[in-house]
Amino acid sequence: MSLLVKITLSAALILSIAVPFGAFAAGEKTKGRYKTALAANVFLFFGTMVFAAVVMFSGNAAAAETGAQAAGSSAAGMGYLSAALATGLSCLGGGIAVSAAASAALGAISEDSSILGKSLIFVGLAEGVCLYGLIISFMILGKL
């Protein structure tokens, strides 16, 4: 992959994170503002992923290779994308689960401090989803 493509992808990934939350940082903190920021972030992230897939699987990158090497690089590229999606989506789901469990746990602990241990178990279970996605991505990368 050329240096220009690497720089473009790096800039697009950084902008997909920074632009939505930077653009919506000022003003009143409402639920709609966060939904708009999340929608913009998801749109830019998956747009970057589609662009990366097009660049990665275009015929130009594999034109100089033989047929077997091109098929192998295509399979390796798909493996890298699947490992990235396994980690990214599991962490996204785990973050949503932790936000719900942790806020409920803090509310319950403020009323009765004896349930701290029980509430930490639920927060830990939600964090476990992220670890499972990371383990799956390591298993995928181990097969490549």
C-alpha positions as semicolon CSV with decimal commas, in nm:
position;residue;x (nm);y (nm);z (nm)
1;M;0,000;0,000;0,000
2;S;0,137;0,338;-0,087
3;L;0,228;0,602;0,166
4;L;-0,050;0,832;0,045
5;V;-0,315;0,567;0,109
6;K;-0,176;0,499;0,458
7;I;-0,179;0,869;0,543
8;T;-0,532;0,907;0,406
9;L;-0,663;0,613;0,607
10;S;-0,491;0,734;0,924
11;A;-0,634;1,083;0,882
12;A;-0,982;0,946;0,809
13;L;-0,980;0,725;1,120
14;I;-0,863;1,011;1,340
15;L;-1,123;1,245;1,192
16;S;-1,399;0,986;1,232
17;I;-1,341;1,005;1,607
18;A;-1,250;1,371;1,654
19;V;-1,495;1,549;1,423
20;P;-1,831;1,429;1,561
21;F;-1,752;1,496;1,925
22;G;-1,557;1,813;1,854
23;A;-1,831;1,954;1,633
24;F;-2,103;1,892;1,890
25;A;-1,903;1,985;2,201
26;A;-2,042;2,336;2,243
27;G;-2,395;2,405;2,352
28;E;-2,648;2,244;2,576
29;K;-2,586;1,882;2,668
30;T;-2,898;1,707;2,549
31;K;-2,965;1,350;2,453
32;G;-3,029;1,447;2,090
33;R;-2,686;1,606;2,062
34;Y;-2,519;1,285;2,172
35;K;-2,728;1,082;1,931
36;T;-2,626;1,312;1,648
37;A;-2,260;1,284;1,747
38;L;-2,284;0,905;1,768
39;A;-2,459;0,885;1,430
40;A;-2,190;1,102;1,270
41;N;-1,918;0,892;1,432
42;V;-2,070;0,564;1,312
43;F;-2,118;0,705;0,960
44;L;-1,758;0,824;0,936
45;F;-1,619;0,503;1,089
46;F;-1,801;0,268;0,854
47;G;-1,730;0,501;0,562
48;T;-1,362;0,469;0,644
49;M;-1,397;0,091;0,669
50;V;-1,564;0,076;0,325
51;F;-1,290;0,293;0,178
52;A;-1,024;0,070;0,336
53;A;-1,194;-0,240;0,197
54;V;-1,208;-0,091;-0,153
55;V;-0,841;0,006;-0,140
56;M;-0,738;-0,325;0,015
57;F;-0,928;-0,543;-0,233
58;S;-0,878;-0,335;-0,547
59;G;-0,716;-0,503;-0,844
60;N;-0,428;-0,255;-0,853
61;A;-0,271;-0,374;-0,530
62;A;-0,279;-0,739;-0,635
63;A;-0,203;-0,688;-1,006
64;A;0,168;-0,765;-0,974
65;E;0,108;-1,085;-0,777
66;T;0,033;-1,430;-0,909
67;G;-0,314;-1,577;-0,873
68;A;-0,240;-1,781;-0,560
69;Q;-0,068;-1,491;-0,385
70;A;-0,354;-1,256;-0,472
71;A;-0,610;-1,498;-0,330
72;G;-0,400;-1,536;-0,015
73;S;-0,367;-1,161;0,034
74;S;-0,740;-1,120;-0,018
75;A;-0,811;-1,381;0,248
76;A;-0,559;-1,219;0,481
77;G;-0,720;-0,880;0,425
78;M;-1,062;-1,021;0,505
79;G;-0,917;-1,181;0,819
80;Y;-0,775;-0,848;0,934
81;L;-1,110;-0,678;0,874
82;S;-1,296;-0,948;1,066
83;A;-1,053;-0,922;1,357
84;A;-1,096;-0,545;1,366
85;L;-1,474;-0,572;1,354
86;A;-1,480;-0,839;1,627
87;T;-1,280;-0,617;1,860
88;G;-1,450;-0,290;1,769
89;L;-1,809;-0,406;1,783
90;S;-1,762;-0,607;2,103
91;C;-1,605;-0,303;2,270
92;L;-1,890;-0,085;2,149
93;G;-2,146;-0,326;2,294
94;G;-1,946;-0,366;2,613
95;G;-1,926;0,012;2,655
96;I;-2,302;0,045;2,620
97;A;-2,354;-0,236;2,871
98;V;-2,106;-0,089;3,120
99;S;-2,268;0,254;3,098
100;A;-2,608;0,110;3,186
101;A;-2,480;-0,126;3,457
102;A;-2,244;0,123;3,619
103;S;-2,500;0,402;3,642
104;A;-2,755;0,164;3,795
105;A;-2,490;0,029;4,033
106;L;-2,393;0,378;4,148
107;G;-2,755;0,462;4,217
108;A;-2,806;0,142;4,413
109;I;-2,482;0,186;4,610
110;S;-2,581;0,540;4,709
111;E;-2,894;0,399;4,875
112;D;-2,739;0,086;5,029
113;S;-2,361;0,052;5,045
114;S;-2,374;-0,317;5,138
115;I;-2,447;-0,420;4,777
116;L;-2,117;-0,295;4,637
117;G;-1,986;-0,646;4,567
118;K;-2,303;-0,757;4,391
119;S;-2,308;-0,451;4,169
120;L;-1,941;-0,488;4,073
121;I;-2,015;-0,838;3,945
122;F;-2,267;-0,701;3,692
123;V;-2,026;-0,432;3,577
124;G;-1,752;-0,694;3,540
125;L;-1,980;-0,917;3,333
126;A;-2,045;-0,629;3,098
127;E;-1,671;-0,567;3,063
128;G;-1,621;-0,935;2,986
129;V;-1,791;-0,886;2,649
130;C;-1,498;-0,669;2,538
131;L;-1,248;-0,932;2,646
132;Y;-1,433;-1,203;2,455
133;G;-1,418;-0,995;2,137
134;L;-1,047;-0,935;2,188
135;I;-0,984;-1,307;2,239
136;I;-1,178;-1,387;1,922
137;S;-0,974;-1,134;1,725
138;F;-0,651;-1,290;1,856
139;M;-0,780;-1,630;1,745
140;I;-0,857;-1,491;1,398
141;L;-0,514;-1,329;1,372
142;G;-0,353;-1,655;1,485
143;K;-0,502;-1,833;1,185
144;L;-0,356;-1,584;0,935
